[in-house]
Amino acid sequence: MDHETDNVLARRMADLAISQATMAKLIGKSAAIVSQWVTGNKRISAESAYAIERATEGRITRMELRPDIFGPLQ
């Protein structure tokens, strides 16, 4: 499990003052799954990373969340 990229979500949500419950509502997922991503117990899927990027209007990017799939930020 790659805790570093999962912790990116926690850090960026904190930067933007987005709670786990709010993120869950924004992307149509359960708060439990968002919690699993934040704690690193479950990896963010490519589809969910893209949903997060859309929901945050690019303030959290899919590249930040899954550089192994979408490539690292340059």
SEMARSE-946150 format. One record per residue (C-alpha): x, y, z; residue in three letters. Coordinates in steps of 0.02 Angstrom, whole numbers, padded with zeros to 5 digits, always signed. Example, Ala and Ser with C-alpha at 12.3 -4.5 7.8 and 13.67 -1.06 7.14 Angstrom:
+00615-00225+00390ala +00684-00053+00357ser 
! end
This chain:
+00000+00000+00000met +00068+00170-00047asp +00028+00274+00106his +00119+00426+00037glu -00003+00457-00106thr -00151+00416+00005asp -00090+00544+00132asn -00089+00672-00008val -00278+00666-00003leu -00283+00696+00184ala -00160+00840+00171arg -00248+00922+00024arg -00420+00903+00101met -00354+00987+00258ala -00278+01127+00153asp -00448+01157+00072leu -00548+01131+00233ala -00647+00989+00154ile -00709+00859+00278ser -00717+00674+00238gln -00907+00682+00242ala -00909+00829+00122thr -00788+00744+00003met -00896+00588+00006ala -01050+00689-00042lys -00957+00783-00179leu -00903+00623-00267ile -01051+00511-00225gly -00955+00390-00115lys -00976+00337+00065ser -00886+00427+00205ala -00815+00257+00253ala -00722+00238+00087ile -00653+00415+00099val -00593+00373+00275ser -00507+00217+00208gln -00418+00322+00077trp -00365+00452+00205val -00296+00321+00324thr -00211+00226+00184gly -00311+00067+00212asn -00377+00071+00034lys -00303+00142-00124arg -00395+00275-00223ile -00453+00206-00389ser -00415+00298-00550ala -00600+00336-00571glu -00613+00407-00395ser -00456+00511-00418ala -00535+00587-00572tyr -00699+00617-00479ala -00603+00706-00340ile -00515+00816-00467glu -00681+00863-00548arg -00769+00892-00381ala -00630+01006-00318thr -00618+01098-00485glu -00437+01043-00503gly -00379+01098-00331arg -00339+00915-00295ile -00277+00831-00453thr -00282+00651-00507arg -00095+00664-00538met -00066+00707-00355glu -00173+00561-00299leu -00116+00427-00422arg +00050+00477-00505pro +00077+00293-00544asp -00070+00300-00665ile -00081+00482-00721phe +00102+00531-00708gly +00188+00642-00580pro +00162+00828-00571leu +00294+00922-00667gln 
! end
